[in-house]
Amino acid sequence: MTWKLGNVGGTVVSDTPYLDNRLPTADEIKYYGGCLVAESIPHADLARIIKAAPRLLQAAKAVEKGLITGRGSLPFMIGELRSAIAEAEGRDG
């Protein structure tokens, strides 16, 4: 699942429907630029954090699993986490 800033200011959209019980119409997808995740977001900084949320969660889970199991490349996982943080802060992506 990829989240991005929508066509309309203050929105975040997904490439796939976020809620299983609500499929967006073609007009909604065209208007927002994807499947609406959040709207009426008052500041661009908050929209960037929401957009990066899935990637931040995935990276944090990978680091947690690596620390618990001792498996995987910790430097790689830390790099992924840093990249996701940079995206949320508007320094990347």
N, C-alpha and C positions, 0 to 999 in steps of 0.2 A: 504494500500500500504506500503510495506516494502522496504527500500533501504539498500544496503550493499556494501561493497567494492568488486569489481569484481575480477575475476581470473587473469586478466591482470593488471599490475601496472598502476596506474593513471586512473583507471576507477571506476565508481559507477554504480551499476545495480539495477533493481527492480524485484520483483517477478511477476509482471504483466507489460504488455506494457505501457510505459509512454505516448507515443504519439498515439492518437487514429487513426491517418491517416497512421501510419507506423507500420506494424507487423513485428517483427524480424523473421529471418529464424531460423530453428533448429540449423544450423551450428553456427550462431551468438550467440545464447543462450548458446550453449556448449562452445564456445571459451571464451566468456566474463563471463560466470557463471550466466547468467540471461539476462533480457532485458536491454539493454544499456540506461543509463540516461545521463552520461557524460563521456568523455574520454579526454586524453591528459592533465590530471590534474597534474601540475608540482610538487606539494608538498603533502605529506601524510596528513598534517594538514588541507589543503583545502579539500581533499577528505573526511575526517571525518566530516567536517562541511556540505558538500553537502549531505553526507549520512544521517546525522541527521536532515536535513531541514524539512522533513514532520512531524517528531515527535516534533521538536521545534515549528512549526507553530500550530500544534494541541494543544500543551500545552499552548501556548500563547493565543490562541483563547478561551480556557476553562477558563483561569484566567480572561481574559477580560469579558467574559460573566458572570462569577461568581461575579465580582466586580460591574458590571452594574445592574444585577438582584438581587444580594444579596442571590442567591441560590447556593447550592452546598457546598462542604467542601473545604474551602480555604486552610487549611493546606495540604489536599490531592493534590489539584491542584498545589500548590507551590512545593510539593514534586515531582510531575510529571515534572514540568518545570525544577527543579534542576537536575533531572535525565537526561533529554534531553540535558541540557547544559553540564553536565558531559560527556555524550556520544560524543557531538561535540568537546569537549576538549580532548578526548582520555583518560578520567579517568574512563570510564565505558563502558560496552557493547562492 
